Amino acid sequence: MEFLFQAFARAIKIILSLDREFVSIVCLSLRVSGLAVLAATITGLGLSLCLYQSKGRIRRIIVPLLNTSMGLPPVVVGLFLYLLFSRTGPLGRLNLLYTPTLMVIAQWVLATPIIAALSCSALESSDPDLRLTALGLGATEFQATLKVLKESRYALFSSIAAGLGRVIAEVGAVLIVGGNIAGYTRVMTTAIALEADRGDFVLAIALGIILLGISLLINVALYTFQKRSPVD
Amino acid sequence: MIEQIEARGILKGFNDRFRLECSLSLEAGCVHVLIGPNGSGKSTLMRILSLIERPDSGTLIYRGKRQYVDPFSEIELRRRVVLVNTRPVVFRESVLENVLYGLKIRKVSRREALRRAEHALKRVGLYEMRNESATGLSSGEKQRLSLARAIAVEPDVLMLDEPTVNLDPENTGVIEQVILSLKDPERIILFVTHNLFQARKLADQVIFISNGTILEQSSKDRFFVSPETEEARRFIRGELY
């Protein structure tokens, strides 16, 4: 037990001292996951809008596929991308393996179905007469769609937060495609896995505290935002 | 100004289950009341005449200084037509912002938009609640807000799809008064109702629709005193719902 307290105390020291290695790992994690979620928000929201406006067979095929993809195992995504981008793979010429760029791509693949599926569900559960009301007031199709998006903003924000929560805590895909290279592709989750493997728990605990802190921040922001949502 | 709307051979089908097939003419300066049994196609016809839903075939002509033969592709024309739905949907913002929406999309200056929005809210008796959240209003207040949103944009054509259904007498009275006050030689008003007393009170012209077909279009007096079709007679006697 004493060992655990000591490890926690040293971990807090690392956080407060803003240790260079520690800061670079946290910054890279935020950069990779932030960019991935930004890209996934654009593609996910775009896809959900297309599905919201489409009818019939395409929707019946794509929505279950998206829902299934929400549970994509990160290691499988990592493996698939590794095969694609390895030197002998079809995209090997791009030299993206073991780079932060491919880590962003991996996390984008993981976050897009989550954001798209949850956004689609949010749009579908919006008032069906909302669009008609906007059109009836003279809105163009585009303006009516923007209005539906605006009215669903609380649920859409939840879907983006869920996407961010998923990628920032994922380890399998970034470990395979990033290689966990110190100072270049080492992010919080891969560093925690490595340090725990080495038996050096101090940095792992420090990074774990930050990871939990980020998750807490996302949820507090989400809760505060949703509390502002007027109740019908 | 839109002086006349003429619908010729409008056809809209729904998977062989229902087919709307009609022709009619609406004139400025008149309150037209569209009545008919449930499921007769009134709301579909309203959406078509409001330029929100295209018919499968037929011609819709909007006549004013210009004649619009394909009015659906004319956004400026569409913005002179406003539809108020049966069930009022309010946006998750203040009462005032709700009314400003139609003005913002028409790019009316903020100052003029505020003036018009406040005037519209005064007309429906919601001015004092302008800064409250619209989602907290009662059903009757929400419908009055829907009407205020429509009034604020000063439409040439105002379509109201059963705006007083399920409302208490007080809110119904307010809405009826506002509709009567909106009657203008330069405005076409089309009002859907199931309430024959309301139709008698508001209508200049009555349009009777049954099973997707317009069976009668005549003056209020003529329709209620000597309807031409057996369906209309049964509807007036309360035998058709």
Interface residues (C-beta under 8 A of the other chain):
Chain A: D127 D129 L130 L132 T133 A134 L135 G136 L137 G138 A139 T140 Q143 K147 K150 E151 S229 P230 V231 D232
Chain B: R47 S50 I52 I75 R78 R79 V81 V82 L83 V84 N85 R87 V89 F91 R92 Y101 G102 I105 R106 S133 T135 G136 S146 R149 A150 V153 M159
